[in-house]
Amino acid sequence: MMTKAERSAHPFYRTGTGAPLVLLHGGTSSWHCWESVVPLLSGHHDVFAPNLPGHGGRPDLPRPYTISALTDSLEKSMDDAGFETAHIAGNSLGGWLAMELARRGRARSVVALSPAGAWRTDETRVPAIFHAMRRQMRLGYPVVPLVMRVPALRRAALRTVCAHGDRVTAQQAIRSSRYALRCTVIEDLPQVIATHYEPYGPLDLPVLIAWSGQDRIIPADRYAEGWRRWAPSATWRTLPDVGHVPMYDDPALVANTILEWTTRAADISKAN
């Protein structure tokens, strides 16, 4: 059995029993963003949470960096885990990749939490936000360990990514900052956005798009319409009082949303 330190440094986390469930983090993050959610899921599912390439210390992909190449990598990760198909939940970039896995027939159901993608190919706002966040982190990194140990300062520092940064532990916040600075995907984000992607059309599986009510990075009033066109068969929901990374703000809400959806998908499968 891995120690806590060994598990923390591992490029993926797997635990639990039941139907397979893959959890996908967002850009600049790592599987650790699911840390508080996994215990609420592992009694129901065989949970597999991998780091994306170029994230959390995992080796990067050859350039050009594309959604297709990322999805290829995730398919291999699923193969290595022994998952032909799985329920898939993803946040931000992970939500976009969950939909790509559904397109390839690898998903039993999808929960996309404030998904990236489905935007105009000339989108510039989101890359600008991430670049600004990175600049701020670089400037403030020497004092990050001190700032993140004070709940009020932690909340202020994390206000872009979550509504209640004081609920994130100091250790989580420091690790998240370290991984964000090392992530390479941000440099390629404008190119990824500019690539033309085909809409999904009606998918023959349950898809839930659950948007964070206080998302400052990809707010629903600005970006949801693209997803309504790209995934017309999806069910929609707003998650209250959470920011762009809702797993930090309300792990129970996220876990219950995923479990409700995987249960619904299993019931539909049995009925058919």
N, C-alpha and C positions, 0 to 999 in steps of 0.2 A: 504494500500500500504506500502511495506517495505521501510524503510529508506536505504540510501546507505550503512551505516554501517551494518544494519541487513542483507541486501542482500549479502554483502561481506562475512559474517560469515555463511551463509546458505550452506547446503551440495549440493545444486543444484541451477541452475538458469533456469527459464522458462519465456519466453516472446514471443509475436508475434502471428500471425494468418496465417493459410494456412496449407499445407501438413506438417505432422510431420517430424522434422529433429532432430536427436540426434548428439551431438558433444562430442567426447571422447578425453580427454587429455592424455598426456604421463606419464610415470613413474616418480615419485617424484613431479609431478605438481598438478594442481587443475583446476576446471572449469574456474578459473580466466584468464587462458592463452587465452581464447576465448573472453575476455571482449571487445576488440576493434573490433572484427569480428561480434559479435552478432547483433549490431545495423544495420549492412549492410544486415543481413539475415532476421530479424524479420518482415520486411514488406512483405516477401514472404512465410515465414514458421512459424509454431508453433515450436519454438526452445526450446529444452530441453538439458541442459548441466549439467550432474551429476558429482560429485566427485566419483572417484573409491574408493572401500573399502581400508582403510589404508592410504588415501590421504586427505589432506585438512581438517583434523579433523574428517573425517568420521570413524566410528568404523571399525576395522580390521576384516579379515576373519579368521576362524580357520585354523591352519596349518594341512597339507602342503598347501602352497600357489600355486594354479595352474591356468592356463588359463581357464580351464573348470569351476572352481569355480567362477572366475571373470565373466565369461560369464553368468553363472547362476544368479549372482547378478545383472548384467545388464538387463537380461530378466525380473527379478522381478521389477526393476526400471521402465522399459518400461511398464510393466503391471500396475504398480501404477500410471503411467502418462496417462494411457488409450491408449497406442500405441500398437496395434497388430503388425503393421509393421511401418517402418519409413525409410526415407533416413538417412544414417549414414555417418558421416565424423569423422575420427580419426587421431591423430598424434602419431607416434612412437608406444608405447604400445597400445594406443587407435586405431591406424590403424590395428594392429593385431586383437584386439577385435572386430573391425568393420567387419573384414573378418569372424571371428567366429560366429558373429550374422547372417551374410549372410549364412553361412553353415547351421544354424538352421532355416532358412526361415523367419527371422525377419527383413530383409533389403529389401527396394525397390530399393536402389542403394547404392553404396559405393564409397567414396573418401578416400583413404588411403594416408596420407601425411608422407613420409619417414617412412614406417611401420617397426616396430620391427618384429622379427620372421623370419621363413623360413631359419634359419641359421643352421649350423652344431651343433650337440648336444655337441661338445667339444668347443664351442665358449667361449673364455675367455676375449677377448679384450673389449667388451662392459661393462661387469661387472667391469672390472678394471678401466675403465673411470669413471663410476659412483662412485665407491669407492674413487677414487682419488679426484673427485669433492667434495664428502662429507667431506673428510679429510680437504681439503682446506677451506671449508665453516666453519667447526668447529673451525679451527685455527683462521680464520679471522672474525668470527661472531661478536665479540665485536665492530669491527669498520665498520661492514656492513652498518649501517645507514649513516655513514659519507661518505664512499666510493661511495655508490649508489646515492648520491646526486650530484656527479660531473660527467657530461656526459662522459668525456673522460675516467675516471676511471670505470664508469659503462660499457662502451663498452669493456674495457679490461677484466673486471671481468666476463662478460657474453659471451666472444668470443667463448666458446665451444658450447653454445646452440643457439646463433643467430649471424648473420653477422653484425647487427647494434644495439648493445646493448644500444647505446645512444638514440634510439627511444623508448625504454621501459621507462616508468615513474619510478621515484625513488620509489614511493609507490609500484608499481608492482614488482620491483626488490627485495625490502625488503621482501615483502610478499612471493614471490617465494622462496627466500632463507630460510625463516622460515619454510615453508611447506616442502621443500626438506629435511631439517634436521630431521623433525618429521616423514617422510615417512618410512615405514617398509619394503616395497616390495623389496628394493635394497638388503637386506640381503638374500632374497630368489631367486634372479635373476639367479644365477648359476644353482640352482635346476630346475627352470622353463625352462631354456634353454636346460638342459640335458634331458628333457622329450621328448618322441617321439610324433610328431604330424603328422596327415595325410594331404597330399596336398589337395587342394580344387578341382582341376580339373576344367572343364568348368562350370561356374556358369550361371544360367539363369536369370541374371540381369546385368545392366550396372555397371562395376567396373573400376574405374580410380585409378591407382597408380601414384601419383605425387611426385617426389623426389626433395628435396631441392638441388639446385645446389652447395651450399656451406656447406653441411652437414658435420660436423666434427665428429659426434658421430657414425652415421650409413651411411657413404658415399656410394653413389650408385655404384662406381666402385668396391667396395668390397662386397656389400651385395645385390645388386639388382638381381643378377643372380639367387639366391635362390627363389626370388619371381616370376621370369619369369617361373621357373619350377613349383612352387606351384600353381600359378594362371595364366595358359596359355591363358585364354580368356580375361584378363584385358587389358585395354588401358593404354599406358604409356605416361608420360609427365615429363619434367624437369621444375621446378620453378626457374627462374633466381634470383640471387642476394639475396638469403635468406638462413638462416641456418637451423639447425635441427628443431627448433620450428618456422616455417615461420609466424605464427600468430603475433609474436612480430615484425618481420621485415617488413612485408607488409600485413596488414589486408585486404586491398582492393583486392590484388591479390588472397589471400586465399578465400575471400568471393565470388569473381567473378568466381573462379574455381569451387567452390561448387555449385553456382547457375546455372552455365552452365551445370553442370552434372545432377542436379536434374531436370532441365527443359528438358534435353534430355531424361531422364528416364520417365518423365511424358508424353512426346510426343510419346515414344515407347509404353507406356502402352495404350494410347488412340488409337494408330494405330492398336493394337491387340484386 
